[in-house]
Amino acid sequence: MRDGLSLALWMGIVLIGSADVSFAGATYSWEGGGSFSYLRGDYGQEQDSEIYYTALTVKRYFTRGDLTVTIPYLKMPTEGVTFVGGELEATGTGGGGSGLGDILLKGRYYAVEQAGLLPFIDLVGSLKFPTAARDKGLGTGEFDFTILTELAWRLGDSPWVALAELGYTLVGRPAGLDARNRWLYSLGLAYELDAKTTLSSYLDGRTAIFPGNEDPLSILLVGQYKFRPDLRLDAMMEFGLTDGAPDFGFSVGLRRRI
C-alpha cells in the first residue's frame, strides 16, 4: 500500500491516510506532516477513557522504499489504562497525564509490483522507542518491534483497490505486567472518486496485549483529498466493535511533499 494508511492505530501511533491508488514510484524525496487524533471508549471498564494525540512525521523516499520517523504528543486524563500498540488497554496502572509519546521509526520496502493475479506487496518493519512516561500510562517503557506484509490489488482498470495487511508485534515486557505479543490484521477496499479524492473502508483487528482484555476490532472509514500532487488532507473515523477497541475515534492530518 504505497504511501497508504497503516490500517490500524498500531505501535502506539496514529498513522492516518488513505490508500494512494496511483501506486506510482516516488517522485518526491521528502514528506512532512502533522495530525490530530481523538479516541474515546470504556475498554471494558466502568468509566470511559479519552486520549488526545498529536503527531509530527517526516518521511524520506527511496527508489524501492521509504523511511518514516513519527514524534507524538499525548494527553490522557484517565487513570488505570496504558496506551500501547495503538490502543488504550486496561492495566490497573498509569496515573494519566500528558507528554511525549513513544517515537516510531518505520521502514518500508516496495517488494513486488502488481502483475496479473500477483498483487502489490510491501514489507514493513517498525521500531517503537520507549520515550513515553510509563507512570502516566503514555507507554509501557519498553521497546516494541512490528513486522508487516501489506497487499494491494487494483481491480482491473476500475477505480477499486482491494487491500489487506497481516503483521506481528514483538512486545517488550514491562515489569509487573503480563504482556503478550500481538497479531495485527486488516481487510479493506478503496475507491478513487476522481483524481483528487479517494474513499476507503477497513475491518481492522488485533489481539489484546494483556490477558483478560478483549481483542480490539474496529471499522475504519478513511478519506483523502489532494489539493495538489504535493499537498494532501487525510481524515479517518473509527467505530469500535468490541470492548478492546475505542467506541469512537477520529483523525485529521495534512501532508506536504518536497
Secondary structure, DSSP 8 states (H G I E B T S, - for coil): -TT---SS--TT--------TT------SEEEEEEEEEEEE-TTSSS-EEEEEEEEEEEEEETTEEEEEEEEEEEE--SSEEEETTEEEE-S----EEEE---EEEEEEEEE--BTTB-EEEEEEEEE---S-TTTTS--SS-EEEEEEEEEEE-TTSSEEEEEEEEEEE----TTS----EEEEEEEEEEE-SSSEEEEEEEEEE--SSTTS---EEEEEEEEEEEETTEEEEEEEEEESSTTS-SEEEEEEEEEE-
